[in-house]
Amino acid sequence: MTPFARRVRELRQARGVSQKDMAAALGVTPAYLSALEHGRRSPPNWAMVQKIIGYFNVIWDEADDLQRLAELSHPRVVVDTAGLPERATAIANLLARNIADLDEKELARLYETLSAILNDRRREGP
């Protein structure tokens, strides 16, 4: 399950809405919504995310969070390291070979570490 899928499911269940009813309201099939919630579909495009935001009537930070989660939720990621340093390719391959073996705590630690590095870079500027 992707982060976006988990959040959509949480919102739907918290409101007591069935997949069938939500799918009808969004103009998609229940099969599509089920696949989306299970992370078997690519994240929806911007227009569909906006429909979901409107359907749940979420605003501001929660709407921004759903959009951000959609952008981070592609279930089949391809990392192109062509032209990058050798270490970039080694890191990408190491992660690809081992990600399924990491537990939630290890994944959280890895995510926090990488996020901190990227946040530091943004603060420092180009």
Secondary structure as a PSIPRED ss2 file (coil, helix, strand):
# PSIPRED VFORMAT (PSIPRED V4.0)

   1 M C   1.000  0.000  0.000
   2 T C   1.000  0.000  0.000
   3 P H   0.000  1.000  0.000
   4 F H   0.000  1.000  0.000
   5 A H   0.000  1.000  0.000
   6 R H   0.000  1.000  0.000
   7 R H   0.000  1.000  0.000
   8 V H   0.000  1.000  0.000
   9 R H   0.000  1.000  0.000
  10 E H   0.000  1.000  0.000
  11 L H   0.000  1.000  0.000
  12 R H   0.000  1.000  0.000
  13 Q H   0.000  1.000  0.000
  14 A H   0.000  1.000  0.000
  15 R C   1.000  0.000  0.000
  16 G C   1.000  0.000  0.000
  17 V C   1.000  0.000  0.000
  18 S C   1.000  0.000  0.000
  19 Q H   0.000  1.000  0.000
  20 K H   0.000  1.000  0.000
  21 D H   0.000  1.000  0.000
  22 M H   0.000  1.000  0.000
  23 A H   0.000  1.000  0.000
  24 A H   0.000  1.000  0.000
  25 A H   0.000  1.000  0.000
  26 L H   0.000  1.000  0.000
  27 G C   1.000  0.000  0.000
  28 V C   1.000  0.000  0.000
  29 T C   1.000  0.000  0.000
  30 P H   0.000  1.000  0.000
  31 A H   0.000  1.000  0.000
  32 Y H   0.000  1.000  0.000
  33 L H   0.000  1.000  0.000
  34 S H   0.000  1.000  0.000
  35 A H   0.000  1.000  0.000
  36 L H   0.000  1.000  0.000
  37 E H   0.000  1.000  0.000
  38 H C   1.000  0.000  0.000
  39 G C   1.000  0.000  0.000
  40 R C   1.000  0.000  0.000
  41 R C   1.000  0.000  0.000
  42 S C   1.000  0.000  0.000
  43 P C   1.000  0.000  0.000
  44 P C   1.000  0.000  0.000
  45 N C   1.000  0.000  0.000
  46 W H   0.000  1.000  0.000
  47 A H   0.000  1.000  0.000
  48 M H   0.000  1.000  0.000
  49 V H   0.000  1.000  0.000
  50 Q H   0.000  1.000  0.000
  51 K H   0.000  1.000  0.000
  52 I H   0.000  1.000  0.000
  53 I H   0.000  1.000  0.000
  54 G H   0.000  1.000  0.000
  55 Y H   0.000  1.000  0.000
  56 F H   0.000  1.000  0.000
  57 N C   1.000  0.000  0.000
  58 V C   1.000  0.000  0.000
  59 I C   1.000  0.000  0.000
  60 W H   0.000  1.000  0.000
  61 D H   0.000  1.000  0.000
  62 E H   0.000  1.000  0.000
  63 A H   0.000  1.000  0.000
  64 D H   0.000  1.000  0.000
  65 D H   0.000  1.000  0.000
  66 L H   0.000  1.000  0.000
  67 Q H   0.000  1.000  0.000
  68 R H   0.000  1.000  0.000
  69 L H   0.000  1.000  0.000
  70 A H   0.000  1.000  0.000
  71 E H   0.000  1.000  0.000
  72 L C   1.000  0.000  0.000
  73 S C   1.000  0.000  0.000
  74 H C   1.000  0.000  0.000
  75 P C   1.000  0.000  0.000
  76 R C   1.000  0.000  0.000
  77 V C   1.000  0.000  0.000
  78 V C   1.000  0.000  0.000
  79 V C   1.000  0.000  0.000
  80 D C   1.000  0.000  0.000
  81 T C   1.000  0.000  0.000
  82 A C   1.000  0.000  0.000
  83 G C   1.000  0.000  0.000
  84 L C   1.000  0.000  0.000
  85 P C   1.000  0.000  0.000
  86 E H   0.000  1.000  0.000
  87 R H   0.000  1.000  0.000
  88 A H   0.000  1.000  0.000
  89 T H   0.000  1.000  0.000
  90 A H   0.000  1.000  0.000
  91 I H   0.000  1.000  0.000
  92 A H   0.000  1.000  0.000
  93 N H   0.000  1.000  0.000
  94 L H   0.000  1.000  0.000
  95 L H   0.000  1.000  0.000
  96 A H   0.000  1.000  0.000
  97 R H   0.000  1.000  0.000
  98 N H   0.000  1.000  0.000
  99 I H   0.000  1.000  0.000
 100 A H   0.000  1.000  0.000
 101 D H   0.000  1.000  0.000
 102 L C   1.000  0.000  0.000
 103 D C   1.000  0.000  0.000
 104 E H   0.000  1.000  0.000
 105 K H   0.000  1.000  0.000
 106 E H   0.000  1.000  0.000
 107 L H   0.000  1.000  0.000
 108 A H   0.000  1.000  0.000
 109 R H   0.000  1.000  0.000
 110 L H   0.000  1.000  0.000
 111 Y H   0.000  1.000  0.000
 112 E H   0.000  1.000  0.000
 113 T H   0.000  1.000  0.000
 114 L H   0.000  1.000  0.000
 115 S H   0.000  1.000  0.000
 116 A H   0.000  1.000  0.000
 117 I H   0.000  1.000  0.000
 118 L H   0.000  1.000  0.000
 119 N H   0.000  1.000  0.000
 120 D H   0.000  1.000  0.000
 121 R H   0.000  1.000  0.000
 122 R H   0.000  1.000  0.000
 123 R H   0.000  1.000  0.000
 124 E H   0.000  1.000  0.000
 125 G C   1.000  0.000  0.000
 126 P C   1.000  0.000  0.000
